Amino acid sequence: MTPHGRPCGNAPTAEAPQAAPTKKSILAMLANLRGDGLEFWRRMEAEQFWSRRDCKWSPADNVHHLMISTAPVTRALRIPRLMLRACFGVKRTPSRSGEALRSAYRDGLAAGATAGRYAPPRGVVPVEAVACQRRLVLQCEGAVLSLENAIEPWREEDLCRYRLPHPVLGLLTVREMLMFTLFHFDHHRENVARRLGVPPDGSCRKDSDQCAEVISKRNANQPMQRPRDRIQRSG
């Protein structure tokens, strides 16, 4: 410490807290999500996309979950501000950072939180698996685009003022809810990629030999399921 109370040059300094992204940044990230972010699901082989193993959701189930959990946010952003204020109040402090939200969400999952009513419906592998895969991912892309359109009329300052309820995290500012939505897509993509042993960016299909080897090794150690057995048992 210097005589004037300032830290010495070699003294460690605390890192500044990460600022929440602006409306412009959020819209840019959502636009990127519609393109590169969904490529992981687009590039996946149809058999793998619809397959459920170890009583886990299939990749298709994950996409369906992301779609049906994004739609309520879009609807909420179209509710008159006065009604949002009456239902959920307003916040007068800054929104949390993305890292703080991720940490809180992971803590909630560790405590036993589940998808609840946002779990994907039970079903079987469709006959037209490739076409249905394309349709489902396209519908998810449309859900993200609808969210972008719903954000457009919002003023920057209102994103930190108005609040929405989250089933795991409680009341979030609109900005926090949008940051969570972006993280939510990454969370599910990374979980599925880790379970399948493939890159989370969908690049596995670019090297078909490598991808085939990964899938072959995994399938050799697990019994095959009949289509009628491929029903959802857990998320």
C-alpha positions in Angstrom: 0.0 0.0 0.0 1.4 3.4 -0.9 1.4 6.3 1.6 -1.7 7.7 -0.2 -3.7 4.5 0.4 -3.4 3.2 -3.2 -2.4 -0.4 -3.9 1.2 -1.0 -4.9 1.9 -2.0 -8.5 2.5 -5.7 -7.7 -0.6 -6.0 -5.4 -3.3 -8.2 -6.9 -6.5 -6.4 -7.9 -10.0 -7.8 -7.9 -11.5 -8.5 -11.3 -14.4 -6.2 -12.3 -17.7 -8.0 -12.3 -18.9 -9.2 -15.7 -21.5 -6.8 -17.2 -24.8 -8.1 -18.4 -25.1 -8.0 -22.2 -26.9 -5.2 -24.0 -30.1 -5.7 -26.0 -28.1 -5.4 -29.2 -25.7 -8.2 -28.0 -28.5 -10.4 -26.9 -30.2 -10.1 -30.3 -26.9 -10.9 -32.0 -26.4 -14.0 -29.9 -29.9 -15.2 -30.6 -29.3 -14.7 -34.3 -26.1 -16.7 -34.1 -28.0 -19.4 -32.1 -30.4 -19.8 -35.0 -27.5 -20.4 -37.4 -24.4 -21.9 -35.9 -26.0 -22.8 -32.5 -28.5 -25.2 -34.0 -26.1 -26.7 -36.4 -25.2 -29.4 -33.9 -28.8 -30.8 -34.1 -29.0 -30.3 -37.9 -25.9 -32.3 -38.6 -26.7 -35.2 -36.4 -27.6 -38.5 -38.1 -31.4 -39.2 -37.9 -30.9 -42.5 -36.1 -28.8 -40.9 -33.4 -31.1 -37.8 -33.2 -34.2 -40.0 -32.2 -32.4 -42.6 -30.1 -33.0 -42.9 -26.4 -30.4 -44.8 -24.3 -30.0 -45.3 -20.6 -33.5 -43.9 -20.0 -32.3 -40.5 -21.0 -33.9 -38.0 -23.4 -33.0 -38.4 -27.0 -31.4 -35.4 -28.8 -34.8 -34.8 -30.4 -36.3 -34.6 -26.9 -33.8 -32.0 -26.0 -34.7 -29.9 -29.0 -38.4 -30.2 -28.2 -37.7 -29.2 -24.6 -35.8 -26.1 -25.7 -38.6 -25.1 -28.1 -41.4 -25.5 -25.6 -39.5 -23.8 -22.8 -38.6 -20.8 -25.0 -42.1 -20.1 -26.2 -43.4 -18.9 -22.8 -40.7 -16.3 -22.7 -41.8 -15.0 -26.0 -45.4 -14.8 -24.9 -44.5 -13.0 -21.7 -42.5 -10.3 -23.6 -45.7 -9.5 -25.4 -47.7 -8.9 -22.2 -48.4 -5.2 -21.4 -45.7 -3.8 -19.1 -48.3 -2.6 -16.6 -49.6 -6.2 -16.2 -46.0 -7.5 -15.8 -45.4 -4.9 -13.1 -48.6 -5.8 -11.3 -47.9 -9.5 -11.3 -44.1 -9.6 -10.6 -43.1 -6.1 -9.5 -40.0 -4.3 -10.7 -36.3 -4.6 -9.9 -34.2 -1.5 -9.1 -30.8 -3.1 -9.0 -28.7 -4.3 -12.0 -29.2 -7.7 -13.6 -26.9 -10.5 -12.6 -24.1 -11.7 -14.9 -24.4 -14.7 -17.1 -21.9 -16.6 -14.9 -24.0 -15.9 -11.8 -27.1 -17.3 -13.5 -25.3 -20.4 -14.7 -24.0 -21.1 -11.2 -27.5 -20.6 -9.7 -29.1 -22.9 -12.3 -26.5 -25.6 -11.8 -27.1 -25.4 -8.0 -30.8 -25.8 -8.7 -30.2 -28.9 -10.8 -27.9 -30.4 -8.2 -30.7 -29.8 -5.6 -33.1 -31.9 -7.7 -34.9 -29.5 -10.1 -36.5 -31.1 -13.1 -38.0 -30.0 -16.4 -41.5 -30.4 -14.9 -44.2 -29.4 -17.3 -41.6 -28.4 -19.9 -40.5 -32.0 -20.3 -40.9 -33.2 -23.9 -43.9 -35.5 -24.7 -43.5 -39.2 -24.8 -43.4 -40.7 -28.3 -41.8 -43.2 -30.7 -39.3 -42.8 -33.5 -41.2 -41.4 -36.5 -41.3 -43.3 -39.7 -40.0 -40.3 -41.7 -37.1 -39.8 -39.3 -35.0 -37.5 -41.4 -37.9 -35.2 -42.5 -39.2 -35.0 -38.9 -35.7 -34.1 -37.6 -35.5 -31.3 -40.1 -39.0 -30.1 -39.2 -38.3 -30.2 -35.5 -35.1 -28.2 -35.7 -36.8 -25.7 -38.1 -39.6 -25.3 -35.5 -37.0 -24.6 -32.8 -35.3 -22.1 -35.1 -38.7 -20.4 -35.5 -39.2 -20.3 -31.8 -35.8 -18.4 -31.4 -36.8 -16.0 -34.2 -40.1 -15.3 -32.5 -38.2 -14.5 -29.3 -36.0 -12.0 -31.2 -39.0 -10.3 -32.7 -40.6 -10.0 -29.2 -37.5 -8.4 -27.8 -37.3 -5.7 -30.5 -39.9 -3.2 -29.0 -38.3 -3.3 -25.6 -36.2 -0.4 -24.4 -32.8 -1.1 -23.0 -33.6 0.1 -19.5 -36.8 -1.9 -19.3 -34.9 -5.2 -19.7 -33.4 -4.7 -16.2 -36.6 -3.2 -14.7 -39.4 -5.8 -15.4 -39.3 -9.3 -14.1 -40.5 -12.8 -15.2 -40.8 -16.0 -13.1 -38.5 -18.9 -13.7 -39.4 -22.4 -12.4 -35.9 -23.0 -10.9 -34.4 -19.5 -10.5 -37.4 -17.6 -9.3 -38.0 -14.0 -10.4 -35.5 -12.8 -13.1 -35.3 -9.6 -14.9 -36.1 -9.8 -18.6 -32.4 -9.4 -19.4 -31.6 -12.3 -17.0 -34.3 -14.4 -18.6 -32.9 -13.8 -22.0 -29.3 -14.6 -20.8 -30.6 -17.8 -19.2 -32.4 -18.8 -22.5 -29.1 -18.5 -24.3 -27.3 -20.5 -21.7 -30.1 -23.1 -21.7 -29.5 -23.9 -25.3 -25.7 -24.3 -24.7 -26.3 -26.4 -21.6 -28.4 -29.0 -23.4 -26.1 -29.1 -26.5 -23.1 -29.6 -24.3 -24.8 -32.3 -22.2 -25.8 -34.3 -25.3 -22.4 -33.9 -26.9 -20.7 -35.2 -23.8 -23.1 -38.2 -23.5 -22.5 -39.1 -27.2 -18.8 -38.4 -27.1 -18.9 -36.0 -30.0 -17.9 -32.3 -30.4 -20.6 -29.9 -29.3 -20.4 -27.8 -32.5 -21.7 -30.5 -34.7 -18.4 -30.9 -36.6 -18.3 -34.6 -36.1 -20.1 -35.3 -39.4 -17.5 -33.4 -41.3 -15.2 -36.3 -40.6 -17.6 -39.2 -41.3 -15.0 -41.9 -40.5 -14.3 -40.4 -37.1 -17.9 -40.0 -36.3 -18.7 -43.5 -37.4 -15.9 -44.8 -35.2 -17.2 -42.9 -32.1 -20.8 -44.1 -32.6 -19.7 -47.7 -33.4 -17.7 -48.0 -30.2 -20.5 -46.6 -28.1 -23.2 -48.9 -29.6 -21.0 -52.0 -29.2 -21.1 -51.5 -25.5 -24.9 -50.9 -25.2 -27.9 -53.0 -26.2 -30.0 -51.8 -29.0 -33.6 -50.7 -28.2 -36.6 -51.6 -30.4 -38.5 -48.5 -31.7 -41.5 -49.2 -29.4 -39.2 -49.3 -26.4 -37.9 -45.8 -27.2 -40.2 -43.9 -24.9 -39.3 -41.1 -22.5 -38.6 -42.2 -19.0 -36.6 -39.3 -17.6 -34.9 -36.0 -18.6 
